């Protein structure tokens, strides 16, 4: 049956109580809380209650590790000269890419953080395999 076919729960004074419709029970059930307020319990795919404080701590740790990795990568720019015309092979974070007209034509740049491989025509950076 649908919730619209069920009566809501009432207290001893016939006042409606806080409740939710439980599809498994096909009926309204009291909304239970602690410390004077309602709350929600999250469950994982196995049906175990999720400890939200632990989950938030894990997310904070992952964020801190990602920020540390980003800080370690940012500002690192390595250069290798190759080719007969002095082309450069550069790598580093995309934010550290030099101006295309500041390096020899046909230089390449590998962005460590995005995985992009770019080459310069001396004026702009182009994706390898694209551009002029």
C-alpha positions as CSV (number, residue, x, y, z in Angstrom):
1,X,0.0,0.0,0.0
2,X,1.0,3.6,-0.4
3,X,1.6,6.0,2.5
4,X,-1.5,7.8,1.5
5,X,-3.5,4.7,2.5
6,X,-2.1,4.6,6.1
7,X,-3.0,6.7,9.1
8,X,-0.3,8.7,10.8
9,X,0.7,7.8,14.3
10,X,-0.6,9.8,17.2
11,X,0.3,10.2,20.9
12,X,-2.1,9.7,23.8
13,X,-3.5,13.2,23.3
14,X,-4.3,12.4,19.7
15,X,-1.6,14.8,18.4
16,X,0.5,13.6,15.4
17,X,4.0,12.5,16.4
18,X,7.2,12.9,14.4
19,X,7.3,10.0,12.0
20,X,8.5,8.6,8.7
21,X,7.0,6.1,6.3
22,X,8.9,2.9,6.3
23,X,8.5,1.1,2.9
24,X,9.7,-2.2,4.4
25,X,7.1,-2.1,7.1
26,X,4.6,-0.4,4.8
27,X,3.6,1.9,7.6
28,X,4.5,5.0,9.5
29,X,7.0,4.6,12.2
30,X,8.1,7.0,15.0
31,X,11.1,9.2,14.1
32,X,13.5,8.5,16.9
33,X,16.2,10.8,18.0
34,X,18.8,11.3,20.7
35,X,19.7,14.3,22.9
36,X,16.3,15.9,22.1
37,X,16.8,16.0,18.3
38,X,16.2,13.8,15.3
39,X,19.1,12.3,13.4
40,X,19.8,10.1,10.5
41,X,21.8,7.0,10.5
42,X,23.8,6.3,7.4
43,X,24.5,2.7,6.4
44,X,27.1,1.3,4.0
45,X,26.4,-1.2,1.2
46,X,26.8,-4.1,3.7
47,X,24.1,-2.6,6.0
48,X,26.6,-1.5,8.7
49,X,26.1,1.9,10.4
50,X,28.6,4.5,9.2
51,X,30.5,6.4,11.8
52,X,30.2,9.9,10.4
53,X,33.0,11.3,12.6
54,X,35.4,8.6,11.3
55,X,34.3,9.2,7.8
56,X,34.9,13.0,8.1
57,X,38.3,12.3,9.6
58,X,39.2,10.0,6.7
59,X,38.1,12.6,4.2
60,X,40.2,15.3,5.9
61,X,43.2,12.9,5.8
62,X,42.7,12.3,2.1
63,X,42.4,16.0,1.5
64,X,45.5,16.7,3.4
65,X,47.4,14.1,1.5
66,X,46.2,15.5,-1.8
67,X,47.2,19.0,-0.8
68,X,50.6,17.8,0.2
69,X,51.1,16.0,-3.1
70,X,49.9,19.1,-5.0
71,X,52.4,21.3,-3.0
72,X,55.2,18.9,-3.7
73,X,54.4,18.9,-7.5
74,X,53.8,22.7,-7.8
75,X,56.8,24.7,-8.5
76,X,58.8,21.7,-9.7
77,X,59.8,22.2,-13.3
78,X,62.4,20.0,-14.9
79,X,64.1,20.8,-18.2
80,X,66.1,18.7,-20.6
81,X,67.7,20.1,-23.8
82,X,67.5,17.8,-26.8
83,X,67.4,18.0,-30.6
84,X,69.7,19.9,-32.9
85,X,67.7,23.1,-32.7
86,X,67.8,23.3,-28.9
87,X,64.2,22.2,-28.4
88,X,63.3,21.7,-24.7
89,X,61.5,18.8,-23.0
90,X,59.8,20.3,-20.0
91,X,57.6,18.8,-17.3
92,X,55.8,20.2,-14.3
93,X,52.3,21.2,-13.2
94,X,50.2,22.9,-15.8
95,X,50.2,26.1,-13.8
96,X,54.0,26.3,-14.2
97,X,54.0,26.1,-18.0
98,X,56.2,28.8,-19.4
99,X,55.0,31.2,-22.1
100,X,55.1,29.5,-25.5
101,X,57.2,32.3,-27.0
102,X,59.8,32.0,-24.2
103,X,61.0,28.6,-25.3
104,X,62.4,27.3,-28.6
105,X,59.9,26.3,-31.2
106,X,58.9,22.6,-31.1
107,X,59.6,22.3,-27.4
108,X,57.3,19.9,-25.5
109,X,55.7,20.2,-22.1
110,X,54.3,17.3,-20.0
111,X,51.9,18.5,-17.4
112,X,52.4,16.2,-14.4
113,X,49.1,17.0,-12.7
114,X,46.8,16.7,-15.8
115,X,48.7,14.3,-18.0
116,X,48.6,16.7,-21.0
117,X,51.4,16.6,-23.5
118,X,51.8,19.9,-25.4
119,X,54.2,21.3,-28.0
120,X,54.8,24.9,-29.0
121,X,54.9,26.4,-32.4
122,X,56.7,29.3,-30.9
123,X,53.6,31.3,-30.2
124,X,51.1,29.0,-28.5
125,X,51.0,25.6,-26.7
126,X,49.2,23.0,-28.7
127,X,48.1,19.4,-27.8
128,X,50.5,16.9,-29.3
129,X,48.8,15.7,-32.5
130,X,46.8,18.9,-32.9
131,X,47.4,22.4,-33.9
132,X,49.4,23.7,-36.9
